Amino acid sequence: MTEPEPSQSNLQLSSEAAPSQITKKFDLCLGMACIALLFPTTYFAFNEVEFFADLLEYEGESSDIIRSLIYSVTIFSTLLIVGLSFLGALESRPRKIFAGVFLIVMSGISITSRFQEWTDIRQEMARVYDFRESWADFLITPNHHMAIEYYALVTIIAFLLMRK
């Protein structure tokens, strides 16, 4: 018995299916990685909230807990939504729009909260140390501009998700 020769159309179909299968496997791996990252993210978020709760005994502020929760929800929801998107759970247009709008709103709330926190820090520096610096100089430090970059990326991800 001899095996039939593969026809040109069969070769073309199999070569077109291969990149699609690789893309689906890549999407599946990336989606699962995002979902898996939710576990350490949740762990760190709870530890951060616990830290700020302990500080309440030593004249800490409850606003720190609220801000920590806002930042953690933004990170958590970004990972969850991106993971679900890669896993194919956000196939319908309304789900994509809702997820994108939710990320944009959370990013806006987070960046507003950051600027409020930074305003308080700058006022404290001026009051205690008589040190005044411009917003540009203040935002040059890595921990400040990286937060702005993160929230800008979340917003871009949200728009890409809604557009896709």
C-alpha positions in Angstrom: 0.0 0.0 0.0 1.3 3.4 -0.8 0.2 6.5 0.9 -1.5 9.2 -1.3 0.6 12.2 -2.2 -0.4 15.3 -0.4 -2.2 17.7 -2.7 -1.2 21.4 -3.0 -4.5 22.5 -1.4 -3.9 20.2 1.6 -0.4 21.5 2.1 -1.7 25.1 1.9 -4.5 24.4 4.5 -2.0 22.8 6.9 0.5 25.6 6.5 -2.2 28.2 7.2 -3.5 26.3 10.3 -0.1 26.1 11.9 0.3 29.9 12.7 -3.2 30.0 14.0 -2.6 27.1 16.4 0.7 28.6 17.6 -1.2 31.9 18.2 -3.9 30.1 20.2 -1.3 28.3 22.3 0.5 31.5 22.9 -2.7 33.3 23.9 -3.6 30.4 26.2 -0.2 30.5 27.9 -0.3 34.3 28.3 -3.8 34.2 29.6 -2.9 31.5 32.1 0.2 33.5 33.2 -1.9 36.6 33.9 -4.4 34.5 35.9 -1.5 32.8 37.8 -0.1 36.3 38.6 -3.3 37.1 40.5 -2.2 34.8 43.4 1.0 36.6 44.3 -0.7 40.0 43.6 -3.4 39.2 46.0 -0.9 38.0 48.6 1.1 41.2 48.3 -2.1 43.4 48.4 -3.3 41.7 51.6 0.1 42.2 53.2 0.2 45.8 52.2 -3.3 46.5 53.7 -2.3 44.6 56.8 0.8 46.8 57.1 -1.2 50.0 56.8 -3.8 48.6 59.3 -1.0 48.0 61.8 0.2 51.6 61.3 -3.1 52.9 62.5 -1.9 52.1 66.0 1.0 54.5 65.5 -0.9 57.5 64.1 -1.3 56.1 60.6 -4.1 57.2 58.3 -7.0 55.2 57.1 -6.7 56.9 53.7 -3.5 54.8 53.2 -5.6 51.7 53.4 -8.2 53.0 51.0 -5.4 54.1 48.5 -3.8 50.7 48.8 -7.0 49.0 48.0 -7.6 51.2 45.0 -4.1 50.5 43.6 -4.5 46.8 44.3 -7.9 46.6 42.6 -6.4 48.4 39.6 -3.5 46.0 39.3 -5.7 42.9 40.0 -8.4 43.9 37.5 -5.8 44.6 34.9 -4.3 41.2 35.2 -7.7 39.5 35.4 -9.2 41.3 32.3 -6.1 40.8 30.2 -5.9 37.2 31.2 -9.6 36.6 30.4 -9.1 38.4 27.1 -6.3 36.1 26.1 -8.3 33.1 27.2 -11.2 34.1 25.0 -13.7 34.9 27.8 -14.3 38.5 26.5 -15.4 37.7 23.0 -18.6 39.8 22.9 -18.3 43.5 22.1 -20.3 44.6 25.3 -17.9 42.7 27.5 -14.9 44.2 25.9 -16.4 47.7 26.2 -17.3 47.2 29.8 -13.9 45.8 30.7 -12.1 48.6 28.9 -14.2 51.3 30.5 -13.7 49.7 33.9 -9.9 49.7 33.4 -10.0 53.4 32.3 -12.1 54.4 35.3 -9.9 52.5 37.7 -6.8 54.0 36.1 -8.2 57.4 36.4 -9.2 56.9 40.1 -5.7 55.5 40.8 -3.8 58.3 39.2 -6.0 60.9 40.9 -5.4 59.3 44.2 -1.6 59.2 43.5 -1.6 62.9 42.7 -3.5 63.7 45.9 -1.0 61.6 47.8 1.9 63.4 46.1 0.4 66.8 46.9 0.2 65.8 50.6 3.9 64.6 50.4 5.0 67.9 48.8 3.1 69.9 51.4 4.7 67.9 54.2 8.1 68.4 52.7 7.5 72.2 52.5 6.1 72.3 56.0 8.6 70.2 57.9 11.8 70.7 55.9 11.1 74.0 54.2 11.9 72.2 50.9 10.0 73.3 47.9 10.5 71.7 44.5 8.6 71.9 41.3 6.2 69.2 40.2 8.6 68.4 37.3 11.5 67.8 39.7 9.2 65.8 42.0 7.9 63.6 39.2 11.4 62.8 37.9 12.0 60.4 40.7 11.4 56.8 39.5 8.7 55.8 42.0 6.6 58.7 40.8 6.9 58.7 37.1 6.7 54.9 37.0 3.3 55.1 38.5 2.2 57.5 35.8 3.6 55.3 33.1 1.8 52.2 34.6 -1.6 54.0 34.6 -1.0 55.2 31.0 -0.2 51.7 30.0 -3.4 50.4 31.6 -5.4 53.0 29.7 -3.7 52.0 26.4 -4.5 48.3 27.2 -8.1 49.3 27.8 -8.4 51.1 24.5 -6.8 48.2 22.6 -9.1 45.8 24.3 -12.2 47.8 23.3 -10.9 48.2 19.8 -10.0 44.6 19.2 
